[in-house]
Amino acid sequence: MVRWLLYFVAAAALVAAAVWLADNTGTVTLSWRGWRVDTSVAVVIAAGAIVLVAAGILHRLWLLIAHAPGDLRQSWRRRRRERGYEALTRGMVAIAAGDADEARRQSRRAEGLLDQPPLTLLLAAQAAQLSGDEQAAARFFSTMSEKPETEFLGVRGLLGQAIKRGDRPGALDLARRAWRLRRDSAWASDVLFDLETKEGRWLDARATLGEATRRGALTKETARRREAALLVELARQAAAEGRGDDARQLAGKAHRLRPALVPAAATYARALLEGGKSRKATAAIERTFAFEPHAGLAELYVRARGATDALGQAREVQRLVETQPAHPESRFAYACALKAAKLWGEARHALEGFGDNPPARACRLMAEIEETERGDLVESRRWLMRANVADPDPAWVCDGCGTAAADWGAVCPKCGTFDALHWRTPPRHAALVAPQAAPARLASTAENNPDPPGP
């Protein structure tokens, strides 16, 4: 609308000028070197306009000719860059499709067209990896790690190679470098934390966890769970080194962070008992048992309560399980205590609570009762046969790989996943290779297994 208005104003001005010149014709005389020209003012103005238009056209032609080489070079570079990015795209598609030959061909084409930008190096490295040439990939990643704009990508690639070939010390150094380059990267913090925990570097892992938490790379719940697991391992380490006070403080903090974490309560209670603090140990065990019953806590509870005879121990276990009387762990712990006190009828009644399909450990305990109380070897053998086909005993089962372990550790002994072991009934195939989970092992974990086995 504004443009049309301007056109209208300009046309009106030209018409007004033409009308004015028609009304005021006038004459113009030009004399130069014996030449004389007599004409009107309108002709002079028209001639001037023609000269100006011609000068403008000549100027545009001159600019076109002068800029032609540069425009041609720019157009050639633009077409070259477009072909290079087309090669990059095709190379990425080839990598996604698993076509190593096409990926290498497009990588070489993109490298020649784009003069080795970061994406070209990355494509070349991935194409080399896809074809199984790890040495070539390492060269590309090393070149990338030497350039400031691609250093993080290069370090990440080298780190992936180090992890793949099992070079944990080298991978740990590269993970620290990646973490220094990008402290806001959740990936870098997770990889560094994972490697530090697999190496048993609990203090380093705790520092990494704290930094990641401050930068918001982790949720508060995840950070709290990881912190508690690390503190349990640090407490075990302190106990193994004879630093009882440190063990109590570390385990106590872990217990406060995760009251339902059975290993934290067991480690804390054991440290308290060694320091003569039985009442605090009792409170810690009772608190955890109310959240997460575990038969392995019963032995520590009996010690904390100071019961010495079997009947008194059975009463203390009964008091412990009152908060969760129907839980399988409560039933089994109470049945074990009753059997030790030779209260056969009560022990049988406790085991009957498992129903028609008792787990393997309940069947074995019933076999012991039959043999000890009545000397009935036939019935005892029948219960042992039932144990062979019953649900396997609970164990610390890894959520990542399904491996069952007798003892808890912050790291899975097989796959190395952190904080993945939970007390539950394992799959039958895992139970066949898992060691038997004796409740007493939980209480002695801090003494016999200060560090979890490496993956």
N, C-alpha and C positions, 0 to 999 in steps of 0.2 A: 504493500500500500504506500509506504513512504517513497519507494523507488519510483512508482508511477507519478506520485506527486512532484518529485524532483524533475522527472521528464517533462511534465506539463509546465512547470515553472520555466525550465530552460527553453522550451518551444515558444512560450509566450514572450520571453525576452528577445529571442531571435526575430520573431514576427514584429515586435515593437521596434527593434533596431532597423529592420528592413523598411518599415513604414516611415520611420524618421529620416532615413537616407533618401527615400523617394521624395519626401517633402523638401529636403535640403540637399539638392543635387550637388552644387558647387563644382569647381574645377581644380585640377592639380597639374602643375607644369614641372617637368623634370628636364634639366639641361646638363649634359655631361659630354665633354670633349667634342663639341660641335653638334652633338645630337640633342634634339629637343622633342619631348613627348608631352602632348597635351591630352589629358584624360579626366574622367570624373573621379570623385572620391570613392564611389562604390566599387569601381574597377580596382583602384589601389588596395582597398580592403580585401577584395576577393583574391587579388594576386598575393597579398601577404598571407592570407589563410592557406592558399595552395602551397606556398613555400614552407609554411610551418608543418603542414601535413606531410609533405615530401621529406622534410628533415626528420620528422618522427619515424616515418617508414624506414628511411636509411639507417637511423639509429637502432631500430629494432633488428634490422638485418645484420648490422655490425655486431650487436650483442649475441645474436644467434650463431654467427660464424665464430666469434671469439670463444663462446662457451661450449661449442660443439665437442671438442676433444674431452673436456671434463665431464660433460653429460654422458658421453659415450662410455667413458671409464666407469662412471657411477652406475650406469645401467648394466654394464658387464659385471661389476661387482655384486649388484643386487641379484642378478640372475644366478650368479655363482653361489651366493649365500642361500638363495632359495633352493638350489639343487643340493647344497650341503645339508640343509635342515631336512630336506626330503629324504636324503640318505640316512640321516640320524633317525628319523621316524621309522623308516623301513628296517633299520638295524635293531631298534628297540622291539619292533613287532617280531622280528626274526628271533630275538632272544626269548621273548615271551612264548614263541612257538617251539623253541628248542632247536632251531635250525642254525647250527654252529657255522656252517660254510657261508650261508647268506649273511649272517651277522658279521663275520670277518670281512667279506667283500664290501658290505655297506660301510663298515668301520674304516677301511682303507680309503674308500671313496669320500667319506665325510672328512677324513683327516686331510686329504689333498685339497678339498674345496674350502674348508673352514679354517685352515691354518692352526689346528690343534687348540680349540677352546676347551673349557672344562668338560663339556658334555661329550666331546670327541674322545678325550682320554678315558672317560668313564665307560663309554660304549666299547672302546678297544679293550679295556680291562675285563669287562663282562663277557665280551666275545671270546677272549682268551680263556677265561674260566669255563665257559660253556664247552669249549673244545678240549678241555682238560689240560691246557698249557698253563699251569700255575706259575711257572717261572716268568713267562711273558706278562701274565697278569700282575705279578709282583713288581715287575719293572714299571708298568704303567702306574700302579698305585704309588710306587716310590717317587715317580716323577710328579704326580699330583701332590704328594705330601710336601714337596719342596716349593710349591707355589702358594703364596698366602691365600689366594682366592679359592684354591682347591685342596688346601692342606687337610681340612677335616674329612673330606670325602676320601682322600688317599689314606689317611690314618684308619678310617673305618674299614676300608678294603683290606689293608694289611692286618688289621685286628681280626677280621673274619677269617683270613687265611691262617693266622696263628692259632685261633680256636679250633679250626678244622683239623689241623695237623697235630693238635694236642700240646702245643707249646704254651703252657700256662704262664711261666715267668715272662716270656716275650709278650703274650697277650695282655698280661697285667700291666706291663710298662706302656703298651700302646693304649690301653684303656685309660690309664692315668693321663696320657697326653691328650686323648680325645676329650676327657673331662675338663682339662685345663683350657682347651680351645673353646668348648661350648658347655659351660656350667649350667646353662638353662636347658640343656637337652635331657629329656627324660630317658632316652635310649642310652646315652653315655653313662648316666648315673646308674641305671639298671645293670648294664654290662659290667661296670666297675664293681658294683656291689656284689653281683653274682660271682665274679672271679675271686674277689677277696674272701667271700664266705667259703667257696670251694677250697681255697688254700688255708682256711682256718685262721685268717687274719681278722680276728673279731674286733680289735680296737680300730683298725683301719676301716673296716666295714661300718662300724658305728659312726665314725667321723663322716664317711660318705653319706650315710643315711641322714645324719643331722643336717648336712649341707643341702641335700636334696629336699628335705622337709622344709627348710627355711626358704628355699626358692619356689616352693609350691609344686614340685615335680611329683609329689605323692600325696594321697589323701591322708588325713589325720588317723583314720582307722588303720590303714595299711602301715603307716609309720609306727603306730603304737604296737601293733602285732610284731613287726620286725624287731623293734627295739627290745621287746620282752624276750624274744628268742635269743637275741644276741647277748642279753644280760645273763640268761641262764648259762650259756656257754662260757662267758667270762667268769661267772661265779664258780662253775666247775673247775675252771683253770686255776682260779685263786685257791680253791680248796685243795687241789692236787699239789699246789706249791706251798701249802701250809699257811696261807694268809686267810685265817679264819674270819677276821673282822671284815676284810674286803668281800669275802664270799657272802657273808650275811647281808651286807649292804646291797650288793649287786643282786642277789637272789630276792631280797625284800622288795627292791624296786621293780623287778620283773613280776613278782607276785601281785604288787599293787596295780601294775599296768594291765595284767591279764589274770584275774583271779581264777579263771576257768582253765588255765594252762597247768595241767597236772605236773609236768616236770619242774616247773617253776616252784610250785608248792612243795614238792618233794625235796628239791635242792635247798629251798629256804628252811624247811623244817629240819632237815639234817644238819644244816649249819647252826641253827638255833639250839638243837640238842647238844651239839658238840660244845657250844658256849654255855650250857646249863640253863637255857631259857625254855623250859618245858611248856609253860603256859602260853607263850607266844607261838610255839610250834603247834600246840593243840588247836589254837584259834585259826592258824593258817590252814591246817589240814581240814578242819570243819568247814571253813569258808569255801575251799575249793571243792570238797566232796558234795556240798550242796549244789554247786554249779555243774560239776562233771565227776560223777562217782567213778572211782577206780580202785580195784581190789588191792593194788600195790601200795595204796596209802594206809591200809589197815595196820601193817607192821609198824610203820613210823608212829601211827596214832597210839598203838599199845605202848610203845616205848615212851612217848610223851606223857601218857597217863600214868606211867610207872607201875603197870600191872605185871606181876611176876609169875603167878600161877595160871594154869590154862583156863580155869573157870573164870578168874578175874579178867583175863584177856578176852574171853568170849563176851563178857558183860560190856567191856569197853567197845568192842566192835559193834555190839548191838546198839550202843548209844550213838556210835558214829553213823550207822546206816539209817537211823530213824528219820533223817531228812529225805531220804530217797529209798524207802523200804522195798519197792517193787522193781527197782532197777536191777538188771542182770549182774552188774558188778557188786551191788550190795548183797544180793542173794548168795553169790559165790563166796565173797569175803566172809559173810556170817556163817555159811555152811562149813568153810575151812576151820573157822574158830571153834565151832561146835564139835566138829570131828576131832580136833586136837584136845578138846575138853572131855572127849568120850561121851558126849551127849548124843547118842546115836539116833534116838527118835527125833529130837529137834533138828539134827543135821539132815535126816531123811526128809522131814517136813519142809525144810528150807529148799532142798533140791527139787522137791515136787513142784515148787513154784515155777520151774522152767517149763512145765507142761509136758505134752506127749513127745516133743522133739527136743530134748535137752542138748546143749552143745557138748563138744568132745570133752572139755575139762570137767563138766558136771558128771558125765558118764564115768570118767576115770576116778573121780572122787567117790562116786557111788560104788565102784568096784573095790576101792580100798576099804570102804565101810563094810561091805559084805564080807570081805576076807578077814578084816581085823575083828569085827564084832562077832560074827557067826562062824567064821572059818569055812564059809561056803565058796569053794573055789569054782564050782560050776556056775553059780550066779555071778561071781566076780568076772569070770571069763566072758559070760554073756554081755555084761556091761562094757567090757573092753572091746568086744566085737562091735557093739553099738557105737563106741567112740570112733571106730575106724570109718564109719559112714556118716557120722553126725557132722554138724556145722563145725568148721575149724575154730580153734581158739582165737580170741581177739589178739591183735598185734598192732604195732605201729605201722600203718599202711600208708605208702606214699600216694598222694593224689595225682602225681605226675606219671609215674611208671607202674604203679600198683604193687611194687615190691613190699613185702612184709618184713619187719625187723622186730627183734625182741626188745631193743632199747631205743629210746627216743634220742634224736639228734637234731640240731637245727638244720642240717643238710642231709638229704637222702643219701644213704651209702652207695646207691647204684647210679642214679641219674644226676645227683648233685642239686636237685631242686631245693630251694630254701623254704623252710617253714611249711613243709608239705606232708609231714608225718602226723597222722591222726589215729587215735585208738578206736579200732572198729574190727569187725569180722572180715578177714581178707578173702578174696576169691579163692576157690579151692585149689587152683593150679599154683597160686602164690603161696598158699599155706603149706603145700607139699615141700617147698624148698626153704621155707622160713624156719628159723630156730624157734623152739618152744618158748613162749612168753611167760616166764615165771614172775609172779608178783614181786618177789623179793628183789629182782633185778632193778626195779625202778628205784628202790631205796638206796642201792649201792652204786647207782650210775655215776655219781660224782666222784666216787673213789676209784672205780674200776675202769671208767671210760671218760677221762677228762676231755677228750677231743673226739668228735665223730670221725669215722673212717673216711678217707677221701674217696671221691667218686671214681 
